[in-house]
Amino acid sequence: MIDQFNYHRRQAHTVRIGHVFLGGEYPIRLQSMANTDTNDTESSVAQCIRMVEAGAEIVRFTAQGVKEAQNLKNIKQALLNQGCTVPLVADIHFRADAANIAAQYVEKVRINPGNYIGRVVRTTDYTKEEYQEEFRKIKLKFTELLNICKEQGTAIRIGVNHGSLSERMMNRWGDTPRGMVESCMEFLHICEAENFKDVVISMKASNTLLMMHATRLLVSEMDKHNMHYPLHLGVTEAGDGEDGRIKSSVGIGALLHDGIGDTIRVSLSEDPEAEIPVARQLVNHVLLKKNHATIAAELNPDFSPFEYTRRKTHPVLNIGGGQVPVVLVNKEGNFAIEPDYLVQNETVKSRTGAVYPVYSLSSVDKLVQDASKAKFLKLTYADLNDAILNLLKSDLQVVVLLQSNHQNSVGEMRAFFHTLMNHGITTPVILCRQYAVSQLSELQINAAADLGVMFLDGFGDGIFLTVDEATAPKSIGIEQVNAVVFGILQASRVRVSKTEYISCPGCGRTLFDLQAAIARVKASTSHLKGLKIAIMGCIVNGPGEMADADYGYVGAGRGKVHLYKKKELIEKGVDEKEAVDKLIELIKMHDDWQN
């Protein structure tokens, strides 16, 4: 059971991956994945060493076929010859035979339940008998792999991806967190029946909310069956740059705050070694809450960690009442996206020029006498007493500026919201945080991890983010702070302010320059506010992730691209040189282009 208020790391059983141990009391491990051609031993080894030098403790390679699986032996030996003993993982899709070969050479094999027995395409519903018959095929092939892994001492990751759920699971459970959980559980039940315990689990999606709910639901389901397998966390197709760092930190950070997670991979559409510093910063930040002072609070009975319900609030100006969360800043600036309010000199100024007062606990008496249309009140969880609760219940012009200096600020802020809900208080609440950081990436990661989870759980009507100017470099201006806030709101799926790009990090299956393609697509479409464009290296998750995108640009072979409108394939085999222009034509054809 997840404690919403107090941090406790979930106790998983220990799994050995080469000389690295996951779960138990072992550290949260950092890992990444190569994007080289697995048949290119020299390039693969060189990139692997760069990842290890950056801090990767586990490295994954794609093995899309038997040839690639066999070459993992050469890669492993070449690494050993250079004194590199990092555990290797083979990433398998569609080819169970490749998994059987790879298991003889690497320390762990990742299989995808959605395509383990290959691609199964149907246009009719499954009967009960057909559903079970396909399961029997899965069990037969998977048991064969388990036997090889037992002999070789190889671990397995059951890696469920939202973008590649099987037709069988989609048919019965739909495109849902429950479908992802059921896909995983039937493979786990096979492992249990075969007494195979060296298993790691992952539940990944590009949708941070779905990824969080699916993982929480899986942990709950495993608890019911007395299963305690370690968890691998990641947000697929997170993108690059600031957006990729923020989106990964929102999704992974939410679960780390829950105490869930034994290894993480931050998937960026950049060189794989760039992922490790981000992962390290994220883990280190969340672990700062260990051994914090206990937070006493009562969970609201209507709250569910497995589905999204935004906390009910009444509107004050454009704050709360189901409106999009607002953004407050403490300085004027040259903003790419305009914030909603300016906070200065104990006042809040709107974009229309209206000015509203800010009060603290010591000036509540003055607040009560104030007849302003909006009154902002700075509070912490410790300030909630009967008098304050009664004030919030009776004065419908108050907006709370929620602050926390607690070691576990997420837990304390959660306690504040649950207390308001337990008292039927619908006052809108702005989340206020200040960070002492030395570089922009720290702010992106720390703030996204702490604030994103609040919005994913339905809490918060705005953000007021600041940096400690005594420690922050001048390069972190108010424009950068504002961009981080809008990035967090977009990654948390509560306020769309720009084009959203769902792009994978690439791997050995990618047969074109993915980073260059992303740059070209962004250069031509970044002004299309609210549009979601997926840029995917191959078909493994490509078509599936179209369900969460408006348009898709998916690798289909060397120099070839398929173009999608949602999950519908519109143009096949477009030459890479013409693909961006064709994508723009497709967007214009469906009246989604903005000048």
N, C-alpha and C positions, 0 to 999 in steps of 0.2 A: 504494500500500500504506500503510495507516494505521500509524503508529508508536505503539504502546500506551504508551510510556514518555516520549517526547520530543515536545514540541509543534512541529509544522510546519504552517502553513496550506496546505491543498491548493491547487495552482496551477490555476486555471480560466482559460479564455480570456476575453477581455474582450468584453462585450456593452454596446452603447450604448442607453440608454433616455432619449431626449431629450438633455438636457445632463448626465445622470447616467450614470456608467460602473460596471458591475458586473464582479467577477472580477479577475484579474490581481493587481496590487499595490494596487488601490483599496480604500478602507475598506469594512468590512461595513456595508451600507446598512440604514437603519431605515425601515419603512413601516407603513402602517395602511390601514383600509378604511372608507369612509363607510357609515352606516346610514340615510341619508336616502332619500327617494323620488327616484330619478334624474330623474324628470320635473319635480321641484321645483327649478328652477335656483337660486333665491335661497338656499334652505336648504342645498342641496348645496355651493354656493360658500362660504357662511359656515362650514360645518363643515370643509370642505377647508382653509380659511385657518387655522382653529383648530388643525388637525393639523400644518400646516406650521410654525406659530408654536411648537408643542410640540417640533418637531424632525423631523417626517416628511420623508423625502427622496423618497418615491414614495407616491402616493395612488391607491387603487383604488375604483371604483364598479361596482355591479352593473348589468348590461344584460340584463335577462331577456327583452327583446323588441326588435323593430325600433324602436318608438317611443322607448324608453329609449336605445338605441344612437344614434339620431339626435340626441337632446338632449345627448349628450356634447359635440357641437359647440358648443352654446350655453354649456354649463358651461365648456368650455375658453376660449372667447372672453371670457366674463365674468371669469374668473380673470386672463387676460392684461390685461384692461382695468384690473384692480386691481394690476398689476405682479407677479402670482404666476405663476411659470414652472414650478412643480413638475410633473414628468412624471405623466401619468394612465394608469391601467390599467383596461381594461374587463373585467369578470368575466362570462364566458359559460358558460351551461349550456343544453343541449337545442337551442339555436338557432344553427346555423352561419350562417344568413343575417344574424343580428344581429352576429356576429363580423366578417363581411365589411364591414358598414357602420361599425362602431366602429373598425376598423383604419384608416379614413381620417381619424379625428379625434384619436385618442389615441396615446401613445408605445408602449404595449404592450397586447397582448390576452392574457388568460389563458383558455385553453380546458381543459376537463375531458375527458380521453380516455374516461371512463366513460359520458358521455352526449352526446358531440359530434354524433353523427348522430341525436340524439333518444333517447327511451326505447324500448328493444327488450325485450319481455317474451316469454319462451319457457317451456314446460314440458317440453320434450324436449332431449336432448343434441344438440350440433352435430356434424354430419358434417364430415369434413375439407374437403369442397367448400363447405359452408355457412359454415364458419369463414373460408375464403379469400374467399368472395363478400362477406361483410360487411366484410372488410378492404379489398376493392376499393372499396366504397362510401365507407369512411372516407378512403382515399387520394385519391379523386376530390374530395371536399369539402374536405379539408385542403389539398390542393395549390392549390385555388382561393384559399384564404385566404393561403397562402404567397406567391402571386403578387401579391396586393394589398399584402401587407406589404413585399415587395421594392420595389414602386413607391413606397410611402409612407415607407419607412424605419422601419417599425414592428416592434418586437420581439415575441416570443411567449413566454408561459410555458406549458409543459406541466405542468398542475397535477393530479396524481393524488391522489384522495381515497379512503381506505379505505372510507368510507361510501357511495361511489357507483361502485364498480367495475362494469363492464358485465356483463350476463348472459353474454356471450361469454367474457370472462376468468374469471368465476366458474365457468363450466362446465368450462373446461380446467384452471385453476390453483387454484381454490378461493379462500377468503377469507384469503389469505396474503400475506406480503411478496413472494414470488415473483410472485404475480398482479399486484401493484402495479408491480413492475419490468417485467414483460412488457408491461403496458399502456402504460407510458412508452416502452419501447424501440422498439415498432413505430412510434410517432409520430416518434421520433428518427431512425429509419432513413429515414422519408419525408423529413425535413428534410435528412439527409445526401445522399439521392439528388437533391434539388432544390438542393443547395449553399446551403442557408439556415442560417446560423450564429448569427443573433441570437436565441438560444433560452436561456431560463432554465428550470430544472426544480424541481419540488417534489413531495415524497412525504409527505402529511399524514394523520394519524389522531388520534383522541382517546386511543388507547392508546399511551402513551409508549414502551413496549417495542417494539411493532410498528412505530411510526414510526421509531425508531432503527434497527431491523434492516433495514427496507425501504430507508432512505436509504443505509446502509452497503453493502447488496447492490447497489443501483443504481450507486454509485460504483465498486464492483468490476467490475460488468458493463461500465460505460462505459470503464474502463481497458483491458479486454480488446479493445475496439473502437477504442482510441486516441481516445476522446471526452473532452473536458474542459469540458463546459458548466457554467456557474455554478449554484449551488444556492441556492434560497429555502427557509428553514426555518420550520416552525410546527407547533404542536400544535393541532388543531382542537377546538372545543367544550371549551376548558380550564376555562371557568367564570368566576367573579368573585372579588373579594376575595383573601384569603390563598390559598385553594385554587387559584384561577386563576393567580396569580403563581408558586406553587410548582410546579404541574404543568407550566406552560410552561417554567420554568427547568430542570426535570428533563429534559424531552425535548429542548429546543433546546440546553441546556447540554451534554448528553452529546455531541452532534455537534460543537458548537463546540470542545470539548476534544479531539476527534479531528482538528481542523483543517478540518472540513467546514463550509461555509456562507459565502455571499457577501452575503446579505441576509436579514433576519428580520422576521417579523411576530408579535407576541404577541397572540393572540386572546382578549380579555377581554369578558365580558358586561357591559360598562360603556361610557361614552362613549369613542369611538375615540381621542381625544387622550390618554386615560389610559394607553394602551398604550405610548406612546413612551418615557416615563421608565423603564418596566420593561425595555424592549428595550435602551435605552442602558446601564442598569446591568449587565445581563447580559453584553453584549458587552464593556464596559469591564473587567468582572471577569475574564473568561476571557483577554482580551488581556494581562493583567498577567503571564502566564507566558511571554510572548515573550522569546527570547534567554536562556533559563534555562541553568544549568549542566547538562551532559549527564548523563543517568541511564543507567547501564550495567546491563542486566538481560537475562535469557534468557526468551523467550516460551515458555510451556508449550505443547507440541505438541497437547494435547487441547482447548485453548481455541479457541472459534469466536466471532468478532464478529457472526455472522449468526444465531445461535440461542441461546436461554437455557438454561443449565445451571448450577444453583447449585453452588458449590464444596462438595465433600464434607467434612463435619466430624463429629467425635464430640461427643456432648452432655456439657456440664458444667453441672449444675443444669438450668435451662431455657434454656440458651444453646447454640446450635449444634445439630447432629444433626437438621437439617431442621425445627427449630422456628422460629416466627416471630421475626424480629429483636427484640431487647429494647431498652428505652430507659432510659438512665441520666441522672440529674440531680445537681446539686451543692448543691441547697437543697430544703428542705421548701416546700410551696406548696398553694394551693387549686386543684387541678387538675380540669379538665373530664374528662380521661382520665388515669388514674393511671399514672405511670411504673413501671418494674419494680424499679429499684435507685436507692439514694441513695449518692453518692460523697462522703465527707468524712473528713478527718484520716487519709488513707492507708488507708481501709477502704471496703469496698463492703457496704452493708446492703440486704437483700432486704425485700420487703413483709411477710414473715412475721417479720421481726426478726432473722434470722440475719446474722452479721457475718463478712466474709471479708477477708483481708489484701491490700494492694496493695504490690507490690515494683517496684523499678527495677533497672536494669542493675548498679548498684553493690551491690545487696543480694541478688543471685542466690544466693549461698551460703546465706543464711537461707531462701530459698524452697525450696531443695533439701531442707532439713531439716524443712520444714513439712508436716504430714500433713492439712491442711485439705481439705475436700471440693472447695473451689474456691480458686484462688490467681490473683490478677490481676497481670500483668506488663506494665509500660510499656515499649514498644519503638518504635524507628524502623527504617526499612530499613537505615540505616547500621550498626545494632547486630547485624545478622545475620552471625554467623560460625559456624564449625564447632561450637563449644561450645554456642552458643545453639540452633542447629538440632538438635543431638543432645538437648538438654534438652527442647525442644518435642516431639520425637519420642517421648521416653521417659516424660515426666511428663504423664499424661492428665487432671490436675486443673488445668492452667494455662489461663487465658483471657488472650489478648493485648489490651492497650489500645494500639492502633496510633496513633502520633502522627506528624505531619510538619510541619516548618517550611520545607520546600523551596519554592522559588518555584513549582514545578509539583507541588503536593501530590498531585494526581490521578495523575500519572505515577509518582511515588515510591510511592504506596500500591499502585498496580497492580503495580509491581516487587516489592513485598513479597509480595503474594498469589501471583504467578507463581513466585517463589522457593520458597515453601512447597509449592506444587503440584509443582514439579520435584523436591522432596525427599520427596514422599509424606507430608507433614505435614498432619494433619487438625485441628489446634488451632483452636478458635473464636476469632474476632477481632472486637473492638469498634472501630469507627471513631471516633476522638477528634479534634474540631476546635474551635478557639476563634477567634472573629472580633472584630475591632475595628470596630464599626459605630456610626453616629450616628442611624439610624432603623430601625424594624422591617423595612421592605421590603428594605433591604440584606441583613439576616440571612436573610430568606425566599429571596431570589434567589441570594445567594452560596452559602449552605449547600446549597440544592436543586441548584444546578449542580454543586457539587463532590462531594456525597455520593450524589445520585440515580444518577449514571452508574455508581458502584461497585455498587449493588444491581441495576441493569439488567444488568450484566455478571456477576452471580452472586456478587459478593464482599461479605462483611460479615455479621456475626451480631448487630449492634446498633449504636447510635449514642450517643455521649456528647458533647453539644454544649454549649458555654459561650460567654459573651460577655466581652470585656475590659471590666470594670466601670469602668475609667478613662475610657473613651470612650463607653460605652453610656448612653443616657438612662435615667432611672428608670422610664420607661414600658415599657421592655423588661424585664419581670420574669421570674421563672422559669416562670410559667404560659405566657407568650408563647413562650419558648424551647421548652418542652415541646410546645406546639401545633405549632410549626414542625417538630419532629422527627417527630411522628406524621403530619403532612401530607406530609413527604418520603417516609416509608415507604409511605403509601397511594398517592401519585402514582407511586411506583416499583413498585407492584403486589406488594409483599411482605408487607404487614400492613394489613388493613382494620380500622379502628377507628371509622368513622362512615359516615353516608350519603354516597355519592359522586354528585355532580351533573355530568352531561355537558351543558354548555349552550353554545350558539354565541353569537357576539358580535352577531348580527343584521346585516341589511343592507337594501337597498331592497326585497327580496322579503318581508320580515317585515311582516305586516299587523296586528300587535297589539303592545301594550307589553310587549316581551320582559323588560326589567328588572323590571317590576312582577310579571309572571307568575312569574319565577324567585323573587322574594321571597315570593310567596304559596305556591308549592310547597314552598320550604324551610321556611317557618313551620309547615307542616302535617306535614312528613315528616322533619325533621332528626334525629329520635330513632330512625330505622329503620336501625340499625347494619348495615353490610354490603350494603345495598341500593343498586343503581345506577339512577338515574333520569335520563333524557335529556330536556332541555327545549330544543326546536329551533324556530327561527323559520320554517322552510319545509321542503319535501319534498326539496331537493337532496341533503342528507346525512342528513336525518332518519331515514327508514326503514333506511338502511344502517347507521347508528350504533346502531340498536336491537340489532344483533348483540352489542354490547358493553354493553348495558344490560338491566336487568330490566323496566323500564317506560319508556314514552315519551309525551311531551306535545309534539305536533308541530303547528305552524301549518299550517292548511289553507285559508286564505282570510281575508277581513276579519272578524275577531271569531270565527273558527271554529277548532276544534282537533280533531285526530285523536288517539286514545289507543291505545297499543300495549302488548302483552305480548311482550317481546323483539321479533322482527321481524313478529309477527302483528298486523294491524290489528283491533282489537276494537270500537271505537266511532268512527264517522265524523261529522264536522261538528258536534261538541258546541259549544254556545254557550260562549264564553270565560268568562262569568260563572259557569257551572256546572262548568267543566272540572276545577277542583281537587277539588271534592267527588266528581265522577265518577271521578277518578284514585284517590282514597282508597277508593272503593267497589271499584274494580278490584283494588287491592292487597289489600284485605280478602277479596275473593272467592277469591283464590289463596293465602290463609293466610300472607301475608307481613307482616301488620300486627303491630306490637308496641305494647303499652300502656305 
